[in-house]
Amino acid sequence: MALPKRIIKETERLVADPAPGITAVPHDDNLRYFDVTIQGPDGSPFQQGIFKLELFLPEEYPMAPPKVRFLTKIYHPNIDKLGRICLDILKDKWSPALQIRTVLLSVQALLSAPNPDDPLATDVAKHYKENEKDAQRVSREWTQLYASE
Amino acid sequence: MSSDYEYSDDDVDNVFDDDELMADGDSDGDDGMEMDDFKVVPKATRKAYELEYDSLSQPAVEKLMEKDVEYIRGILGVDDNTASLLLRHMGWNKERLIEKYMDNANKTLVAAGVIRPEPEAVKPSKRPITRRATKQRSPSPPKSSGSFTCSICFDDAPGLTPLSLECGHAACSGCWEAYITSKIRDEAEHVCRCMAEGCGLVAPDSFIRGAIDEDGFIRFQELLVRHFVGCNKNLKFCPYPSCTNTVSCPSGASKSSLTTVVPIVSCGARGLASDGAPLSQSQELVKRATGKEHKFCFGCVIDSDHRPVVCAVATLWLKKCRDDSETANWIKSNTKECPKCVSTIEKNGGCNHMTCKKCKHEFCWVCMGPWSEHGTAWYSCNRYDEEAGVNARDAQSKSRASLERYLHYYNRWANHEQSAKLAQDLFAKTEKKMEEMQITSTLTWIEVQFMKKAAEELDKCRVTLKWTYAMAYYLAKGNQKELFEDNQRDLERAVEDLSELLESPIEPENIPALRQKVTDKTVYVQKRNDIVLEDTAEGFVEGRWAWNVSVDGFEAPAAEPDTAL
């Protein structure tokens, strides 16, 4: 099936002019499937980590949001054990005007600003709410353990 | 599925004189002439167990919506599109909308997605907002044509038609169509906001009509009707699959009325809706004649007839059955209770010499008497009549009484439910018998209709009977309950008699006699059913029924020894 123009253009731009700290490379055999890396934002417990993600553009894209999942283990209140992400724009706040780039930037921003009040991993969220310092320590440890080259 | 059905739902009074059209297989177009037979004259008097309601087709509901829109348009001085969006935003609450709008028109319009929020600098002073809102809101191509690149699909082919809402966020018509269609089809969402990120404008109906295909727009209108019905407590959507009718029943809408009425309504349609394809006139007639009525309760979530018992009790009963029935059955058949401490015990092997794990009481499993009296006669119990054993069994049966009581009602309830499920078979069997009769006797097609009528009546009565058991289970002991159970018994007896008659084999020489008997019994059963329904309904109005548990909306039960589980 021919790839929609939108996906082709987005891919071209992602490769030619990547967002800082983000790479997204489509698979050769499936141009809707992207290997993504996101650098942990400076000043966050995820600093210096390189996190691997997968991103898939469903048939309905851009009317339906892309599917994004962390492949690297991460200690974050809005990301669960399976790497699923709780982010409004990936669900009901999706707008067809959003793009792969904007989605990944939002995921990066989520790393800087965890939101324990809307948790996906409840145990992590509880940890973050009760003792933020200690939770951040664990996040740093995990980043060291799983997300460094 | 949109015509108004003109017959009333109760064919109770005209028993054998309404020759309904049968599903006799080959129905060609000629059947149209029998149309008039279905216009059963609405009955003048209403029975105590019936209440007033209206069946509305989708166009009828749309008329109601239009009326509201017109009203708001007149008062607020806005156009149809704006009035609709405002009303939908406010859940069709006109009073609140007017109040909010008068309070802060701009804010209300922004919240409803009619206009964009003003930039911070410009304070919403006394600007003529209404005029702004009444501006033409049709699909308008944004200013500069020339080269247009759709911001959604990135297409820049020359033939593209850019469309945008008031906000000017343009996208090509193809993207709009795909977007709105996916909202309507996949998300069942009638609020379609502008595709641009963070833009809260909602596409008005005129825009949607222009942007998508006819099928999609029909679905959109259906969603609007559903939303309207959902917002209005006097309306309820028919729960039957793919039925689009609505019932209006103000007398069943308030929670307090549910202690005195059982708002069973029928949406006016029958049978399963065809999936989209319009039926030919003859098919439509067959469906109306043979399909099951869409009966449901307006007051609760039970989507079938639960007369005579009120919603609160019916719900209580269903919940109890879901929770308890299987467990209770198992306990009854597999366990006994320790004669001393009443713990429930399952005997899964070993001899009859039981030692209760909890209280260490030793007893005999067979006679339930204390083991000490068995002497050396172990492994066999021949002491059934001994006094101690009798006493123990007495105590046992008392503690089992409440369980037994529940199972008594439950088994009868379940039995009638099962019979009702088998009704389809009964109808088929009856149909066969009717054919047989036409062959073996001189009776005509119309003259054998009595069988079908009887089967239908049977089905109806079983529903009533079923629920009388739920009711009786919760009724407090006393005179009223006894009267109720007398009525129940009479109906049950009549129903079983009729049932037996219908099952009896047909012998040609007996047919006239059988016909007479079945006809008489049908009328009698009908009368008994009416009595049960009517008397119960009157009882609710008079507040005659007292319960043995506390039921929402009723007085707490009198302090009698509670026999309920």
Interface residues (C-beta under 8 A of the other chain):
Chain A: P4 K5 R6 K9 E10 E60 P62 M63 A64 S95 P96 A97 L98 T102
Chain B: S151 I152 C153 F154 D155 H169 A171 C175 A178 Y179 S182 D186 R193 M195 A196 E197 G198
